[in-house]
Each structure stands twice: as structure tokens, then as C-alpha cells.
Amino acid sequence: MTETADAYAQPTPGRLYVHDDLTDEVEGRLGRKSPAVALAARLLDLLRADRERVAVLALGEQLDRLVAQGAHAPFDLTLGLARAGERVASQVHARTGWFPRVRRIDVTREEDGRGGYAVVGTDGRSLAAQLSAIEDCGSLAVVDDTVFSGLTMQAVVGGLPSDLRARTRAFCLRGVADSLAAVSQLCPIAAGVSAPGRLLRDVSFINATGLVLRVSIRRRGQRPLAFFDRPEWLRAWFPGYDRDVLDLCRRLNALLEPVGAISSAGSSASRSMAPRRS
């Protein structure tokens, strides 16, 4: 284990929520009859079997719970945080009509190598530069998939002019209750799933694609990693059956990201769609 991995060691959480974005990803890339679809199903079934600790979340139930919290007039402008937030905004809009005009903010949380994180732009522009281009509007929505630590959402909302922030509401599919509370100090926020407890120790969130694709662990000056690239994390999250998880992740990765198939252009595309813990 490297010093960087040690700096980001994961405890075993009392409750681990796994968002199933893997099924659609595999079917979309390789087709429903691909062997990868069966492997993805085996992986998710393995996680579901740990009923006391692991909850596999479906997209539909999260959208249902978010939308049920109350209606909103269409927002003048919506900021989708990275491709994941942009995608959630589109999914919510299809049900509600809340977000007719979505602009992506290319931003992510990146390991600094010392146990901390920095919120950085991913398209060559700083977050401040991207936010400075936002025109004045009567109402603004900020949308992400997950509010985990809350660093990304707080950086974006906190970077808005105070008068615009007063006309802003935030939305996400899932989040840690304490992190959501911190964001609510800046603007109101609604989440489909809100999980109470201490971050990492009591509750944690991951995306299933992050287990398999090298998009989730962002590191300063280095290529991204998948969660399976840090087997010690799998041991913490899936104690007793982590080797089975690791094997399935490696086999799926070989089908989804075969050696030599990821060009620099492909890596950029992966970075843009990356699920991440924010």
C-alpha cells in the first residue's frame, strides 16, 4: 500500500449505499446479451446478499423520493455538477419540468496526496472562472448525483454571488445527512435519500461503476483509479467476501476497459462521466 493509499484509508461503515449505475452502463456499452451483463448482475447480487450492511439503490426509487418532496416552478438556469449532475438534472426534468436549461460545471473532488481533497475544474478552467460566466437569473438550481463530504456542492454554491445564492436551491439523489445540513447553511437542498450517521464510519456512498471503471478516484497529477485498484478499500467495505468482489470487478474492467483501448481522448471522456464521491 502506498503512502497516498494509507492517507485515504477507509473504515468499515455501518451502512454502505451502492448506487446501481452499472447495469445501464454495461448494457449501453456492450449490449444486453454481453457476458459483462451477467457479471454485473453477479456483482450486484453479491452486494445485495449483505443485507445488514449494504443497500443497493436503484435510480427510480431515488428520483421518486426526490420529486415527492414538493413541486417547483421551472428554474431560469440549472447548474449540473459534472456529467453526473447534468444527467440527474435531465432525469429529474423529464419527470417534473423543473430544469429546462442546464449548464454543466466541470468540477470534481481530487485527492491532494496528503489525506485531503481539492475541488478543481476538469476542463482547463478553474471553478471560479466557470462560475463567473453565469449571468444573473431570477432562480438558479444546482444539481449533483451525490453529496458525500459536501465539498463540491459547498464550493459551487459558496462561490456564487450572495444575491444569486439567495435565489438558489440545490438538489441531489442521495447524500449524507450531516453534509446535506452543511450545504443547507448556504441554500436549501433536497435529497432523494438522506443517510444519518458519521461520514465513512457510520455511513458511506459509492457508485457501482466506480468499483469497475477507472473514473472515481481522482489524484493530482496522476491517472484516475477504480475502487478495485485499492483492494484495501474493498476489504473495508466488503469484509469476508472482498476477494469475490475484487475478482468480479477485475473481470468486468477487462471487458469495459480492455488494455490499449483507452486513448487520451477516451480517458478524457471517462473523466467527464465520472461518478464520484463529492
Secondary structure, 3 states (H helix, E strand, C coil): CCHHHHHCCCCCCCEEEEECCHHHHHHHHHCCCCHHHHHHHHHHHHHHCCCCCEEEECHHHHHHHHHCCCCCCCCCEEEEEHHHHHHHHHHHHHHHCCCCCEEEECEEEEECCCCCEEEEECCCCCHHHHHHCCCCCCCEEEEEEEECCCHHHHHHHHCCCHHHHCCEEEEEEEEEHHHHHHHHCCCCEEEEEEECCCECCCEEEEEHHHHHCCCCEEECCEEEECHHHCHHHHHHHCCCCHHHHHHHHHHHHHHHCCCCCCCHHHHHHHHHHCCCCC
